[in-house]
Amino acid sequence: MGEIRFYHLTERPIERALPPMLEKSLARGWRVVVQGTDADRLERLSGALWSREGFLPHGTASDGHGGRQPIWLTAGTDRPNRPNTLFLIDGAEAEHAEMAALDMVAIVFNGADDDAVATARVQWRAVTAAGVKAVYWAETPDGGWVRKAESGGAG
């Protein structure tokens, strides 16, 4: 089992912060699911991934062919591409057993949204109470990341 990373966005919206994270995941050979809570928002995110420089191969249920997609965007729990990496956005949650089976889980949340911060705090407590290694990353003004906290995990 890998670790669960919490990414606290303070400088960029998810549409700008997520693509570099996905690029790094693909460069490592990982298959990714991005799970949100709003299908319309995920379709907009998909559009942003299609139209940006440095296209990221991905799909949604409306695109089909989920098993062939290196990145799958969903508002549900479908995992047709057999991912080893999961990005949870907009307060999405996954079962601890599923998270434990993955190489990496990233919980990405908007620091300007009090509800999102509160949800991330609840998720942090649940993860650490389960004995899973959790790492908190804060966004820097230049769009980078700095490691701010870490739980010990089970080993």
C-alpha positions in Angstrom: 0.0 0.0 0.0 1.1 3.5 -0.8 0.2 6.7 0.9 -2.7 9.1 0.9 -1.7 12.6 0.0 -3.7 15.7 0.8 -3.2 18.6 -1.6 -4.5 22.0 -0.3 -5.1 24.3 -3.2 -4.7 28.0 -2.4 -3.3 29.5 -5.6 -4.9 27.7 -8.6 -8.3 26.2 -9.4 -8.4 22.4 -9.8 -8.5 22.8 -13.6 -5.0 24.2 -13.5 -3.5 22.3 -10.6 -4.7 18.8 -11.6 -3.1 18.5 -15.1 0.5 18.6 -13.9 -0.3 16.0 -11.2 -1.8 13.8 -13.9 1.2 14.2 -16.2 3.5 13.1 -13.4 1.3 10.1 -12.7 1.3 9.0 -16.4 5.1 9.6 -16.5 5.4 7.0 -13.7 3.3 4.5 -15.7 0.3 4.8 -13.4 -3.3 4.4 -14.5 -5.5 7.0 -12.8 -9.1 7.6 -11.8 -10.2 11.1 -11.0 -13.4 10.8 -8.9 -15.5 13.8 -8.2 -19.0 14.4 -7.0 -20.5 16.3 -9.9 -20.7 14.7 -13.4 -21.1 18.1 -15.1 -18.0 19.5 -13.4 -16.1 16.4 -14.5 -17.2 16.9 -18.1 -15.9 20.5 -17.9 -12.6 19.2 -16.5 -12.5 16.7 -19.3 -13.0 19.6 -21.8 -10.1 21.5 -20.1 -7.9 18.4 -20.5 -8.7 18.1 -24.2 -8.1 21.7 -25.0 -4.9 22.4 -23.1 -1.4 22.2 -24.5 0.2 18.9 -23.7 -3.0 16.8 -24.1 -3.6 14.2 -21.4 -5.2 11.0 -22.7 -8.4 10.4 -20.7 -12.1 9.6 -20.9 -15.4 9.7 -19.2 -18.5 7.5 -19.3 -19.8 9.6 -22.2 -16.6 8.8 -24.2 -16.7 5.1 -23.4 -13.8 2.6 -23.8 -13.0 2.9 -20.1 -10.6 0.0 -20.1 -8.4 1.7 -22.6 -8.2 5.1 -20.8 -5.1 5.8 -18.8 -7.1 8.5 -17.0 -10.7 8.0 -16.2 -13.0 10.8 -14.8 -16.1 9.7 -12.9 -18.6 10.9 -10.4 -19.1 7.3 -9.3 -17.1 4.3 -8.1 -16.5 2.8 -11.6 -12.9 1.8 -12.2 -12.9 0.4 -15.8 -9.2 1.2 -16.3 -8.0 -0.8 -13.3 -6.2 2.2 -11.7 -3.3 2.1 -9.2 -3.8 5.8 -8.5 -6.9 7.7 -7.4 -7.5 11.4 -7.2 -10.5 12.4 -5.1 -11.8 15.9 -5.8 -14.7 18.1 -4.6 -15.2 16.0 -1.4 -15.4 12.7 -3.2 -14.7 9.7 -0.9 -13.6 6.1 -1.4 -13.6 3.1 0.9 -10.5 2.5 3.0 -10.1 -1.0 1.6 -10.0 0.4 -1.9 -7.5 3.1 -1.0 -5.3 0.6 0.8 -5.1 -1.5 -2.4 -3.8 1.5 -4.5 -0.2 2.7 -4.9 -1.3 6.3 -4.2 -4.4 8.3 -3.4 -4.5 12.1 -3.6 -7.3 14.1 -2.0 -7.3 17.5 -3.6 -9.3 20.3 -2.0 -10.0 24.0 -2.4 -8.5 26.0 0.5 -10.9 28.9 -0.2 -13.9 26.6 0.4 -14.6 26.2 4.2 -16.7 23.1 3.5 -14.0 21.5 1.4 -11.4 22.2 4.2 -13.7 20.7 6.8 -14.3 17.6 4.7 -10.5 17.2 4.2 -10.0 17.4 7.9 -12.5 14.7 8.5 -10.9 12.6 5.8 -7.4 13.1 7.4 -8.7 12.0 10.8 -10.3 8.9 9.3 -7.2 8.0 7.3 -4.8 8.4 10.2 -7.2 6.6 12.7 -7.1 3.7 10.3 -3.3 3.7 10.6 -2.7 4.7 7.0 0.3 7.0 6.1 -1.0 10.4 5.2 1.0 13.4 3.9 -0.3 17.0 3.7 1.0 19.2 0.9 0.4 22.9 0.8 0.5 24.8 -2.5 3.1 27.6 -2.8 2.5 31.0 -4.4 4.5 29.8 -7.5 2.2 26.8 -7.9 4.6 24.3 -6.4 4.1 22.1 -3.4 5.7 22.0 0.1 5.3 19.0 2.4 3.8 20.3 5.7 2.7 17.3 7.8 2.8 13.6 7.8 1.1 10.9 9.9 3.1 7.8 10.8 0.8 5.2 9.3 1.0 1.5 10.2 4.3 0.9 8.8 
